[in-house]
Amino acid sequence: MAEQPFSVITGAYGFTGKYIARGLLAKGESVVTLTGNPGRPNEFGNRVKTRPLRFDDPGELESSLRGAHVLYNSYWVRFDYGERTFSRAVENTRVLIGAAERAGVKRIVHISITNPSLDSPLPYFRGKALLEQTIKNSGLEYAILRPAVIFGLEDILINNIAFFLRKFPLFAVPGNGEYELQPIFVDDLARLAVDAASAPNSFVADAVGPERFRFNDLVAAIARSVGSRTTIIHAPATLVLGALRVLGSFLGDVILTRDEVSGLLANLLISADPPSGTTRLTDWLRENAATVGLRYSSEVQRHYK
């Protein structure tokens, strides 16, 4: 008997991929994950089949994808770290897209970023634009979702802002803090991704929540939610980055990069489109005030070890 069609997710044991997997399983779909960390703890047991994410073996990738009708791709890197670089991530994703084409996958749902640009001086945004171009030029139907900042119980940015507001007497905002961002709840993004699989046409869409914050207001909202008495100050971005590099050496992590600050200052994490998410970050903070920021979340430990 031929295997029933299934969906493939890169990284179903990670942050965004886990929520997409939950949505697919709730619909009764069969799910396979491609992962480079097969021993990672997961909540799915044998409900999600695990296959290796082998960018160095396109034939194995093609075999793992054969029979899949949709590929959900959230694979990316947040910053260069050792051999895991933006250029390598672009190359790896192109290998994955090619394997999906050869395997006969019908559609790819790809997680990108708001305001990508081939001309961007920032490798994160330029790399995302290169991959969007590759997808559009492929033979796959596609849905490209462009979230700004994703929040949820396992997120890094909101959690770590809350952590610093809980634990330190000072919190330094880079620059004037008037730049904006538009966070989307991870459940909302997962719903958009699952729904995108059955859309009648290929499309590209921003994926942002209903609230748009100046960074100053975001920090203030998080401080209120956790009852922080931290003094919030403003400092030049270079000074803040220098202090975070020192702190990151103690935490064994890269807390924030120069490119990430540049993206914030350039207002690249907002959208001119109507919001597609419905969950308000301020409501979520109020509901999760007792737990958000209790522990530091390390990007290096989570994705680079």
Backbone bond lengths (Angstrom), bond angles and torsions (degrees), N, CA, C in turn:
res aa  C-N    CA-C-N  psi(-1)  N-CA   C-N-CA  omega(-1)  CA-C   N-CA-C  phi
1 M - - - 1.457 - - 1.519 109.46 -
2 A 1.311 117.17 134.35 1.459 121.41 -179.48 1.532 110.21 -68.00
3 E 1.323 114.62 144.52 1.464 119.68 178.50 1.526 110.09 -67.11
4 Q 1.332 115.64 137.58 1.455 120.42 178.46 1.530 109.56 -67.98
5 P 1.336 116.96 148.37 1.473 119.53 178.10 1.529 110.41 -57.29
6 F 1.289 115.07 147.40 1.459 120.81 -178.71 1.520 109.18 -140.66
7 S 1.329 115.44 168.10 1.448 122.29 175.93 1.520 109.48 -105.27
8 V 1.317 116.24 145.82 1.461 122.00 177.63 1.523 108.94 -116.20
9 I 1.336 115.88 135.92 1.461 122.31 177.79 1.525 108.17 -124.29
10 T 1.319 116.70 130.86 1.462 118.19 169.39 1.525 107.96 -80.49
11 G 1.339 115.30 119.04 1.461 118.94 175.87 1.507 115.65 76.36
12 A 1.337 118.15 50.40 1.465 120.31 178.28 1.521 112.40 -70.02
13 Y 1.328 117.77 -10.28 1.460 120.48 178.18 1.527 111.36 -97.24
14 G 1.323 116.91 2.15 1.451 121.45 177.67 1.516 111.73 -93.41
15 F 1.321 116.28 -154.50 1.468 121.49 -172.93 1.528 111.21 -78.33
16 T 1.315 118.10 -76.09 1.464 120.93 -176.82 1.522 111.35 -63.13
17 G 1.332 116.90 -43.30 1.462 120.47 -177.51 1.517 113.24 -59.45
18 K 1.332 116.31 -34.61 1.471 119.60 -180.00 1.523 111.29 -63.27
19 Y 1.321 116.73 -40.80 1.462 120.33 -178.62 1.528 111.19 -72.18
20 I 1.315 116.84 -34.15 1.472 119.38 174.57 1.529 109.43 -65.00
21 A 1.329 116.53 -43.23 1.466 119.92 178.69 1.525 111.19 -60.59
22 R 1.322 117.53 -41.90 1.465 120.05 177.54 1.522 110.80 -58.68
23 G 1.340 116.01 -44.22 1.464 119.45 -179.42 1.511 112.50 -63.64
24 L 1.312 116.92 -40.40 1.469 120.17 179.82 1.525 111.07 -68.32
25 L 1.319 116.95 -43.54 1.462 119.97 179.39 1.526 110.97 -63.39
26 A 1.335 116.72 -36.39 1.464 120.27 178.05 1.524 111.60 -62.90
27 K 1.340 116.47 -26.78 1.464 121.17 177.48 1.523 112.45 -87.02
28 G 1.333 116.31 -0.19 1.448 120.15 179.08 1.520 114.26 83.61
29 E 1.330 117.57 15.81 1.455 120.58 -179.25 1.523 111.67 -82.83
30 S 1.317 116.03 153.36 1.456 121.87 171.81 1.521 108.36 -84.27
31 V 1.335 116.22 137.18 1.449 121.05 -172.78 1.527 110.29 -129.66
32 V 1.324 114.34 135.03 1.459 122.89 172.75 1.522 107.06 -120.70
33 T 1.326 117.16 139.66 1.458 119.48 172.80 1.519 110.12 -113.78
34 L 1.322 115.15 141.01 1.453 122.11 169.12 1.525 106.43 -99.95
35 T 1.315 117.05 123.40 1.456 120.25 -175.16 1.515 111.11 -143.69
36 G 1.312 114.64 146.29 1.453 120.64 172.59 1.506 112.10 -91.80
37 N 1.338 117.32 -1.09 1.468 122.88 -179.37 1.529 110.11 -129.03
38 P 1.340 117.00 69.60 1.471 119.23 -174.49 1.521 113.82 -64.19
39 G 1.332 118.11 -21.50 1.458 120.34 -179.52 1.508 114.01 -88.70
40 R 1.319 116.61 2.92 1.455 120.17 -177.90 1.529 110.55 -66.19
41 P 1.341 118.13 137.65 1.466 119.39 178.38 1.526 110.91 -57.73
42 N 1.336 115.42 141.71 1.462 118.63 178.17 1.514 109.31 -148.32
43 E 1.300 114.83 159.64 1.465 121.34 -175.39 1.519 113.40 -92.43
44 F 1.338 117.51 -3.07 1.457 120.32 -167.46 1.526 114.33 -95.74
45 G 1.321 117.80 -19.31 1.455 118.91 -177.10 1.514 111.27 57.85
46 N 1.336 115.91 -134.61 1.471 119.25 -178.50 1.530 113.09 -86.24
47 R 1.337 116.96 7.91 1.470 118.64 177.41 1.525 111.39 -74.70
48 V 1.326 117.21 -20.79 1.457 122.12 175.49 1.526 108.06 -119.89
49 K 1.319 116.56 122.54 1.458 120.74 177.55 1.521 109.54 -79.90
50 T 1.317 116.19 142.65 1.456 121.69 -177.61 1.514 110.82 -110.07
51 R 1.330 115.29 129.93 1.455 121.61 174.25 1.526 108.17 -131.47
52 P 1.338 117.55 152.33 1.468 119.74 -174.51 1.523 112.75 -72.28
53 L 1.318 115.56 141.91 1.463 122.14 174.34 1.519 106.93 -93.84
54 R 1.342 115.83 88.56 1.457 122.23 -172.57 1.525 109.80 -108.22
55 F 1.328 116.40 88.97 1.457 119.78 178.61 1.526 111.71 -65.92
56 D 1.341 116.04 -23.38 1.454 120.02 -179.61 1.524 112.82 -82.58
57 D 1.328 116.92 0.41 1.466 121.35 179.95 1.530 108.90 -136.71
58 P 1.343 117.32 79.96 1.471 120.25 -178.02 1.526 113.43 -57.17
59 G 1.331 116.58 -32.10 1.463 119.35 178.92 1.514 112.06 -64.58
60 E 1.331 116.77 -40.84 1.461 120.18 177.94 1.522 110.68 -67.74
61 L 1.336 116.69 -39.38 1.457 119.67 176.13 1.525 110.62 -59.78
62 E 1.328 115.88 -45.62 1.462 120.17 179.78 1.527 110.56 -59.15
63 S 1.330 116.41 -43.43 1.460 120.77 179.31 1.529 111.20 -63.00
64 S 1.329 116.68 -40.33 1.464 120.67 -179.69 1.520 112.02 -66.96
65 L 1.336 116.62 -28.16 1.462 121.55 -177.22 1.527 113.05 -91.15
66 R 1.318 117.60 -15.19 1.466 119.63 -176.19 1.526 110.23 -64.48
67 G 1.308 116.37 127.17 1.467 122.33 -177.54 1.517 113.13 100.90
68 A 1.331 116.29 -13.05 1.470 119.66 179.07 1.524 109.83 -79.25
69 H 1.326 116.47 142.27 1.465 119.02 176.65 1.518 111.88 -98.82
70 V 1.357 117.83 -23.60 1.458 121.14 178.37 1.530 108.60 -138.66
71 L 1.331 115.14 138.44 1.460 122.34 171.25 1.526 108.57 -112.47
72 Y 1.326 116.32 121.45 1.466 121.88 175.00 1.526 107.47 -100.08
73 N 1.312 116.12 117.17 1.457 119.13 -174.98 1.522 111.92 -114.82
74 S 1.336 115.94 115.49 1.463 121.48 174.24 1.527 110.86 -118.54
75 Y 1.328 116.94 8.58 1.473 120.20 -178.84 1.524 110.46 -65.22
76 W 1.334 115.79 133.45 1.454 121.87 175.37 1.522 107.43 -173.35
77 V 1.318 117.33 177.02 1.461 121.82 173.03 1.523 108.25 -125.57
78 R 1.326 116.16 148.60 1.474 119.28 -178.75 1.516 111.91 -85.06
79 F 1.339 116.06 -28.63 1.456 120.77 179.16 1.524 108.46 -159.88
80 D 1.323 116.42 163.28 1.461 121.18 174.79 1.521 109.50 -67.08
81 Y 1.336 115.91 133.55 1.461 120.42 178.70 1.515 107.32 -152.86
82 G 1.333 116.08 106.81 1.456 118.98 -175.66 1.522 110.57 62.16
83 E 1.332 115.99 -130.40 1.462 120.88 179.86 1.519 112.81 -81.37
84 R 1.304 117.65 -7.98 1.462 121.39 179.87 1.526 108.84 -89.43
85 T 1.305 114.88 92.78 1.458 122.05 -174.13 1.520 109.98 -117.83
86 F 1.332 115.80 166.55 1.456 119.96 177.02 1.533 110.69 -61.74
87 S 1.336 117.24 -43.23 1.469 119.27 -179.12 1.516 111.02 -63.74
88 R 1.327 117.32 -37.72 1.467 119.97 176.47 1.531 110.81 -67.50
89 A 1.338 117.09 -38.20 1.460 120.00 178.88 1.524 111.35 -64.01
90 V 1.341 116.74 -39.22 1.465 120.11 175.90 1.527 110.05 -62.85
91 E 1.323 116.15 -47.10 1.466 120.51 179.93 1.521 110.99 -60.97
92 N 1.335 116.83 -45.17 1.467 120.81 179.95 1.521 111.46 -61.18
93 T 1.326 116.32 -43.79 1.462 119.34 -177.61 1.520 110.88 -67.05
94 R 1.307 117.55 -34.97 1.461 120.00 175.62 1.518 111.22 -64.43
95 V 1.322 117.10 -36.86 1.472 120.60 174.49 1.524 110.03 -61.40
96 L 1.339 115.85 -43.93 1.465 120.93 179.38 1.522 111.49 -62.40
97 I 1.324 116.93 -44.06 1.471 121.05 -179.69 1.527 110.30 -63.47
98 G 1.316 116.61 -42.45 1.459 119.81 177.59 1.515 112.45 -62.86
99 A 1.331 116.87 -41.00 1.465 120.49 178.12 1.524 110.56 -64.28
100 A 1.335 117.14 -38.13 1.463 120.67 178.68 1.524 110.98 -64.38
101 E 1.328 116.88 -40.92 1.470 120.09 177.00 1.517 110.85 -60.29
102 R 1.311 116.71 -49.98 1.470 120.67 -177.01 1.522 111.84 -65.55
103 A 1.337 116.21 -30.07 1.469 120.12 -179.04 1.524 112.60 -79.26
104 G 1.319 117.36 -8.43 1.458 119.98 179.35 1.512 114.53 84.45
105 V 1.356 117.07 18.68 1.472 119.58 174.91 1.522 108.43 -61.90
106 K 1.316 116.15 135.95 1.461 119.92 -175.78 1.519 112.23 -79.36
107 R 1.335 117.35 -40.47 1.475 119.81 -168.19 1.521 110.17 -144.99
108 I 1.317 116.30 144.79 1.454 121.68 172.29 1.528 109.14 -117.21
109 V 1.332 115.41 133.19 1.470 122.19 171.42 1.519 105.49 -108.30
110 H 1.307 115.63 112.53 1.461 121.74 -168.71 1.525 109.93 -115.16
111 I 1.333 116.37 132.57 1.459 121.93 178.23 1.520 108.32 -92.83
112 S 1.329 116.20 116.35 1.453 122.07 -177.44 1.530 109.19 -110.80
113 I 1.307 118.86 -136.58 1.467 124.19 -178.95 1.527 108.32 -152.58
114 T 1.312 117.25 150.76 1.461 119.80 175.10 1.525 110.69 -61.42
115 N 1.313 115.34 141.61 1.470 123.03 172.40 1.529 115.05 58.46
116 P 1.340 118.18 44.95 1.459 118.36 173.30 1.526 109.61 -70.27
117 S 1.314 116.70 155.29 1.462 119.68 -179.21 1.519 110.12 -155.52
118 L 1.324 115.36 133.92 1.463 120.20 176.31 1.524 111.39 -64.98
119 D 1.313 116.81 -22.25 1.463 121.48 -179.09 1.527 112.94 -95.99
120 S 1.328 117.78 2.93 1.457 120.02 -175.83 1.529 111.24 -66.11
121 P 1.331 117.75 138.21 1.464 120.17 173.05 1.527 112.48 -76.06
122 L 1.336 116.69 -7.22 1.459 121.75 -177.57 1.524 109.73 -97.06
123 P 1.343 118.90 118.52 1.462 121.12 -173.96 1.527 114.00 -59.14
124 Y 1.331 117.75 -30.54 1.467 120.27 178.72 1.529 110.09 -61.44
125 F 1.317 116.60 -51.97 1.461 121.40 -176.14 1.530 111.35 -73.47
126 R 1.329 117.25 -35.13 1.461 120.33 177.29 1.526 110.62 -68.83
127 G 1.324 117.27 -42.02 1.459 120.60 178.68 1.516 112.26 -62.65
128 K 1.328 116.93 -41.68 1.463 120.42 177.61 1.532 110.90 -62.65
129 A 1.348 116.61 -38.19 1.464 120.01 178.50 1.524 110.99 -66.56
130 L 1.324 117.23 -39.70 1.464 120.72 178.02 1.529 110.97 -61.02
131 L 1.324 116.49 -40.50 1.464 119.49 -179.56 1.527 111.56 -71.35
132 E 1.324 117.21 -37.29 1.465 118.56 174.89 1.531 109.95 -59.45
133 Q 1.318 116.34 -41.88 1.465 120.70 178.62 1.526 110.60 -62.34
134 T 1.341 117.11 -43.16 1.466 120.95 178.72 1.517 111.03 -60.95
135 I 1.319 116.91 -43.56 1.467 120.99 -179.62 1.524 110.88 -64.05
136 K 1.327 116.30 -44.67 1.466 119.71 -179.17 1.523 111.39 -63.95
137 N 1.323 117.04 -30.38 1.462 120.76 179.92 1.522 113.36 -87.62
138 S 1.317 117.00 -3.82 1.464 120.74 179.65 1.523 109.92 -82.39
139 G 1.308 115.60 178.73 1.457 120.18 176.81 1.515 113.46 -91.67
140 L 1.318 117.22 8.63 1.457 121.77 -177.25 1.524 111.42 -88.57
141 E 1.331 116.30 142.91 1.456 118.60 161.45 1.527 107.07 -66.98
142 Y 1.319 116.85 150.79 1.460 117.40 -175.00 1.525 112.16 -145.61
143 A 1.335 112.47 152.81 1.462 121.83 166.75 1.518 105.42 -132.18
144 I 1.312 116.35 116.80 1.459 121.92 -179.29 1.522 108.35 -108.10
145 L 1.324 115.87 116.82 1.461 121.76 -179.50 1.521 108.59 -104.25
146 R 1.322 116.12 134.36 1.457 122.10 -175.74 1.528 111.15 -116.57
147 P 1.340 117.44 84.91 1.466 118.84 175.18 1.524 111.03 -77.69
148 A 1.327 115.57 157.90 1.464 121.17 174.44 1.529 107.19 -92.03
149 V 1.323 117.13 -87.64 1.464 123.59 175.77 1.521 107.43 -113.25
150 I 1.318 116.61 134.30 1.467 121.64 -179.70 1.525 108.33 -104.85
151 F 1.333 116.51 129.06 1.462 118.79 178.04 1.517 110.60 -119.65
152 G 1.335 114.48 156.62 1.458 122.04 -178.92 1.518 108.17 169.67
153 L 1.315 117.10 -178.73 1.460 120.46 -174.98 1.521 112.33 -60.51
154 E 1.337 117.92 -29.88 1.459 120.58 -175.49 1.526 112.78 -103.46
155 D 1.329 118.52 8.63 1.458 118.42 -175.24 1.531 110.51 -72.21
156 I 1.310 115.08 165.72 1.463 120.27 -176.77 1.524 111.89 -100.48
157 L 1.326 118.57 -49.89 1.462 120.95 -172.27 1.527 112.64 -61.17
158 I 1.330 116.86 -57.19 1.475 119.88 -176.36 1.517 109.98 -64.67
159 N 1.331 116.33 -42.58 1.464 120.08 179.94 1.522 111.59 -59.54
160 N 1.333 116.55 -45.07 1.463 118.30 -174.92 1.523 112.76 -76.16
161 I 1.318 117.56 -29.65 1.470 118.36 170.33 1.525 109.03 -60.11
162 A 1.336 116.74 -45.29 1.468 120.74 178.74 1.525 110.85 -62.69
163 F 1.328 117.06 -39.66 1.469 120.64 179.01 1.524 110.79 -59.82
164 F 1.324 116.95 -48.96 1.469 119.88 -178.91 1.529 111.33 -65.53
165 L 1.332 116.26 -35.43 1.464 119.57 177.97 1.527 111.44 -69.26
166 R 1.307 117.32 -26.68 1.468 121.22 176.83 1.539 111.68 -78.79
167 K 1.338 116.69 -36.81 1.461 120.21 -164.08 1.523 115.30 -104.73
168 F 1.329 118.72 -19.54 1.465 120.60 -172.20 1.530 111.32 -117.22
169 P 1.314 116.82 148.84 1.474 119.43 -178.99 1.519 113.64 -75.25
170 L 1.348 117.25 -23.18 1.459 121.91 179.38 1.525 109.87 -125.19
171 F 1.317 115.76 144.55 1.460 121.61 171.90 1.520 106.84 -129.60
172 A 1.330 116.34 119.71 1.463 120.96 -176.37 1.523 110.48 -99.49
173 V 1.318 115.65 121.89 1.463 122.59 175.09 1.528 108.58 -89.07
174 P 1.338 118.35 127.67 1.466 119.04 178.08 1.527 111.49 -67.76
175 G 1.327 116.27 129.54 1.463 120.09 177.69 1.512 112.18 68.49
176 N 1.333 115.39 -149.86 1.471 119.62 -175.69 1.530 113.82 -86.63
177 G 1.325 117.08 -8.45 1.464 120.22 177.21 1.507 115.43 71.96
178 E 1.334 117.10 10.23 1.462 120.29 -177.45 1.530 112.60 -89.08
179 Y 1.315 118.07 -6.80 1.469 121.77 175.13 1.529 108.62 -67.78
180 E 1.331 115.76 159.09 1.459 120.34 -169.00 1.534 112.57 -119.69
181 L 1.317 114.67 160.68 1.462 121.67 171.50 1.520 108.75 -150.68
182 Q 1.328 114.90 159.02 1.466 120.76 -170.11 1.532 109.06 -134.81
183 P 1.326 117.38 84.00 1.469 120.46 -172.39 1.528 112.69 -71.63
184 I 1.338 114.80 148.25 1.464 121.32 174.64 1.520 108.68 -121.26
185 F 1.321 116.11 139.70 1.462 122.27 178.52 1.519 109.46 -70.19
186 V 1.334 116.29 138.46 1.463 120.30 -174.52 1.529 111.86 -61.12
187 D 1.333 117.85 -34.11 1.469 120.34 176.65 1.527 111.25 -63.85
188 D 1.333 116.36 -39.14 1.463 120.29 178.16 1.522 110.76 -65.62
189 L 1.333 117.22 -42.79 1.460 120.44 178.12 1.514 110.92 -63.27
190 A 1.329 117.46 -41.46 1.465 120.78 178.70 1.526 110.84 -62.86
191 R 1.339 116.65 -40.66 1.469 119.37 177.68 1.523 110.90 -61.94
192 L 1.327 116.89 -43.38 1.459 120.24 178.42 1.527 110.65 -61.82
193 A 1.324 116.55 -39.77 1.456 120.29 -179.65 1.524 111.50 -65.84
194 V 1.326 116.79 -45.55 1.472 120.58 179.93 1.528 110.01 -63.75
195 D 1.322 117.20 -43.28 1.468 120.79 179.43 1.530 111.41 -65.39
196 A 1.325 116.60 -32.10 1.466 120.56 -176.96 1.521 112.69 -65.24
197 A 1.316 116.53 -22.55 1.469 119.68 -179.03 1.519 112.02 -63.36
198 S 1.323 117.30 -29.79 1.470 120.54 -176.35 1.526 112.59 -105.61
199 A 1.327 117.32 11.53 1.469 119.73 177.42 1.522 109.73 -65.11
200 P 1.326 118.54 145.47 1.463 120.85 -173.73 1.521 114.32 -70.26
201 N 1.349 117.82 -24.07 1.456 121.06 -175.95 1.523 110.43 -134.55
202 S 1.314 115.38 165.67 1.458 119.90 171.29 1.520 109.40 -70.70
203 F 1.335 116.31 147.39 1.465 118.81 -179.66 1.520 110.63 -159.14
204 V 1.320 114.56 162.64 1.459 123.80 172.35 1.525 106.74 -124.83
205 A 1.341 117.22 131.91 1.465 119.73 -177.57 1.514 110.59 -147.64
206 D 1.329 116.17 139.71 1.454 120.41 170.84 1.526 109.15 -68.59
207 A 1.324 115.04 149.79 1.469 120.87 179.18 1.521 107.53 -129.69
208 V 1.319 116.03 96.17 1.460 120.92 -175.85 1.525 109.63 -133.84
209 G 1.329 115.02 157.79 1.455 120.76 -178.38 1.508 113.35 -84.21
210 P 1.343 116.51 179.33 1.470 121.30 -174.11 1.529 114.25 -79.87
211 E 1.354 117.55 -8.97 1.457 120.07 -178.82 1.528 110.17 -114.18
212 R 1.319 114.37 136.34 1.467 121.26 177.57 1.528 107.59 -118.37
213 F 1.323 116.45 121.69 1.458 121.88 -173.11 1.522 111.76 -112.47
214 R 1.322 116.69 140.85 1.451 119.02 155.51 1.530 106.30 -71.77
215 F 1.332 116.43 147.45 1.469 118.66 -176.54 1.523 110.89 -58.28
216 N 1.325 117.11 -37.93 1.469 120.45 176.28 1.524 111.15 -55.22
217 D 1.329 116.46 -44.64 1.465 121.06 -176.97 1.522 111.27 -71.89
218 L 1.339 116.65 -33.96 1.465 119.60 176.80 1.519 110.38 -63.24
219 V 1.327 117.08 -48.11 1.460 120.50 179.53 1.524 110.61 -61.36
220 A 1.321 116.98 -41.68 1.468 120.47 179.43 1.524 111.05 -63.51
221 A 1.339 117.31 -39.73 1.460 120.69 179.50 1.529 111.17 -65.06
222 I 1.326 116.41 -41.47 1.462 119.66 178.88 1.527 109.78 -67.13
223 A 1.339 116.88 -40.84 1.469 120.24 178.93 1.526 110.96 -60.14
224 R 1.327 116.93 -43.47 1.478 119.93 178.65 1.525 110.46 -62.67
225 S 1.312 116.46 -40.54 1.468 119.19 -174.51 1.523 111.93 -65.95
226 V 1.344 117.74 -33.21 1.466 119.98 -177.49 1.533 111.72 -100.71
227 G 1.328 117.17 5.87 1.454 120.56 178.92 1.517 113.42 66.81
228 S 1.322 116.90 34.08 1.464 121.17 -176.14 1.527 111.59 -73.91
229 R 1.338 114.84 141.07 1.464 121.04 172.65 1.525 110.91 -109.72
230 T 1.327 116.00 14.13 1.455 121.79 179.61 1.527 110.70 -60.91
231 T 1.315 116.14 141.95 1.455 121.41 174.11 1.521 109.20 -82.77
232 I 1.311 116.40 123.43 1.463 121.58 -179.22 1.519 108.32 -97.40
233 I 1.332 116.29 124.11 1.448 121.94 -178.78 1.523 109.44 -123.55
234 H 1.323 116.30 168.72 1.455 121.88 174.13 1.525 108.73 -114.82
235 A 1.325 115.20 142.65 1.464 120.27 -179.36 1.519 108.50 -148.17
236 P 1.334 117.21 157.24 1.467 119.28 176.34 1.521 110.99 -56.45
237 A 1.325 115.84 143.07 1.460 120.56 -176.50 1.522 111.70 -56.60
238 T 1.328 118.13 -38.75 1.464 120.36 -179.50 1.525 111.40 -63.51
239 L 1.323 116.78 -37.46 1.461 120.71 178.93 1.527 110.62 -68.50
240 V 1.332 116.52 -43.03 1.466 120.34 178.52 1.524 110.50 -62.14
241 L 1.332 116.95 -44.34 1.464 120.62 179.96 1.524 111.37 -63.00
242 G 1.323 117.09 -39.10 1.460 119.78 177.70 1.521 111.83 -62.73
243 A 1.325 116.31 -43.45 1.463 120.41 178.88 1.527 110.90 -64.93
244 L 1.329 116.76 -39.03 1.463 120.00 -179.67 1.521 111.87 -69.94
245 R 1.345 117.59 -30.81 1.461 119.36 175.64 1.532 110.79 -64.30
246 V 1.327 115.82 -41.88 1.462 119.77 177.88 1.529 109.99 -63.72
247 L 1.327 115.99 -48.73 1.465 119.94 179.80 1.521 110.67 -61.80
248 G 1.349 116.53 -40.08 1.458 120.21 179.44 1.516 112.94 -62.22
249 S 1.335 117.16 -31.20 1.461 119.27 178.44 1.527 111.22 -66.06
250 F 1.340 116.78 -32.05 1.464 120.19 176.49 1.530 111.34 -76.04
251 L 1.315 116.03 -34.37 1.461 120.38 -178.44 1.526 112.45 -85.89
252 G 1.336 117.22 -9.77 1.464 120.46 -177.60 1.511 112.47 68.53
253 D 1.337 116.37 37.98 1.451 119.55 -174.16 1.528 110.02 -147.33
254 V 1.330 115.34 165.41 1.459 122.10 168.73 1.527 105.76 -103.69
255 I 1.319 116.86 107.61 1.459 120.62 -171.73 1.521 111.36 -76.06
256 L 1.313 116.24 -46.22 1.458 122.08 -177.57 1.521 107.05 -154.85
257 T 1.324 117.29 141.73 1.458 120.48 -178.66 1.528 110.79 -107.27
258 R 1.325 114.69 161.72 1.465 119.99 177.36 1.526 110.47 -58.76
259 D 1.348 116.69 -41.05 1.463 119.84 -179.60 1.525 111.55 -64.88
260 E 1.329 117.27 -37.22 1.464 119.73 179.13 1.529 110.71 -65.89
261 V 1.320 116.65 -40.90 1.462 119.37 176.43 1.524 110.17 -64.57
262 S 1.334 116.97 -40.53 1.463 120.39 179.13 1.526 110.97 -62.22
263 G 1.334 116.80 -39.35 1.460 120.32 177.25 1.510 112.41 -64.48
264 L 1.334 116.41 -39.62 1.460 120.40 176.02 1.525 111.15 -63.69
265 L 1.331 115.78 -49.46 1.458 120.07 -177.26 1.528 111.82 -62.38
266 A 1.337 116.35 -27.97 1.466 120.79 179.88 1.527 112.41 -87.06
267 N 1.345 117.36 4.07 1.471 122.54 179.49 1.525 112.06 58.10
268 L 1.324 116.71 44.41 1.465 121.25 179.63 1.525 112.75 -88.56
269 L 1.329 117.81 -5.77 1.461 120.63 -176.43 1.522 111.82 -106.40
270 I 1.316 115.31 37.05 1.460 122.46 174.80 1.522 108.69 -134.94
271 S 1.317 115.84 168.50 1.458 121.16 -178.28 1.523 110.38 -135.92
272 A 1.315 115.48 147.57 1.467 120.67 173.77 1.519 111.24 -87.35
273 D 1.339 117.31 -6.84 1.460 121.30 -178.20 1.531 111.17 -82.79
274 P 1.334 117.78 159.31 1.470 119.79 173.88 1.524 110.18 -61.49
275 P 1.324 118.66 148.25 1.469 120.35 179.81 1.517 111.95 -63.76
276 S 1.322 115.30 141.54 1.464 120.35 177.45 1.520 111.60 -106.77
277 G 1.323 117.32 -14.76 1.459 121.34 172.73 1.519 110.50 -91.56
278 T 1.316 116.59 156.60 1.468 120.85 -177.20 1.525 113.45 -115.31
279 T 1.326 117.63 -16.23 1.462 120.92 -174.86 1.517 110.56 -84.18
280 R 1.315 116.36 127.06 1.457 121.86 -179.51 1.528 109.48 -85.68
281 L 1.313 116.37 130.76 1.461 120.43 178.85 1.524 111.07 -60.60
282 T 1.320 118.08 -38.59 1.469 119.95 -179.56 1.528 111.08 -62.53
283 D 1.338 117.64 -38.39 1.465 120.36 176.07 1.527 110.61 -65.94
284 W 1.326 116.07 -43.86 1.465 121.02 -179.26 1.518 110.72 -62.86
285 L 1.333 117.37 -40.99 1.463 120.66 178.15 1.524 111.00 -61.86
286 R 1.317 116.12 -42.07 1.467 119.58 179.44 1.530 110.74 -62.80
287 E 1.312 117.10 -40.56 1.469 121.26 -178.25 1.532 112.49 -73.20
288 N 1.342 116.89 -25.19 1.464 120.34 -175.40 1.523 112.56 -116.16
289 A 1.329 116.22 19.94 1.466 121.00 -175.16 1.526 112.74 -59.33
290 A 1.330 117.63 -30.17 1.463 120.22 -175.90 1.518 112.81 -74.14
291 T 1.331 117.81 -18.36 1.467 119.53 -173.87 1.524 114.55 -119.65
292 V 1.333 118.20 -26.87 1.457 118.90 -174.55 1.528 110.07 -65.61
293 G 1.318 116.02 131.10 1.453 121.36 177.32 1.508 116.00 79.65
294 L 1.317 118.59 10.17 1.468 119.25 179.00 1.527 111.05 -68.34
295 R 1.333 116.70 -33.09 1.462 121.38 179.13 1.516 109.33 -128.79
296 Y 1.311 115.47 149.79 1.452 120.76 176.72 1.530 109.61 -74.94
297 S 1.326 117.05 139.04 1.468 122.29 177.69 1.523 108.80 -106.57
298 S 1.325 116.18 118.56 1.457 121.20 -175.97 1.524 111.02 -95.36
299 E 1.325 116.31 120.71 1.459 121.19 175.53 1.526 110.56 -65.07
300 V 1.311 117.51 -41.04 1.469 121.49 -179.00 1.515 110.53 -62.56
301 Q 1.328 117.07 -47.61 1.469 119.83 -179.60 1.525 111.61 -65.80
302 R 1.314 116.85 -35.15 1.458 120.22 -175.56 1.526 112.59 -76.07
303 H 1.329 117.57 -40.69 1.453 119.83 -169.87 1.522 116.13 -122.18
304 Y 1.337 117.84 -10.54 1.460 118.88 -174.26 1.518 113.61 -118.29
305 K 1.315 117.40 0.37 1.468 120.62 179.44 1.518 110.99 -107.76
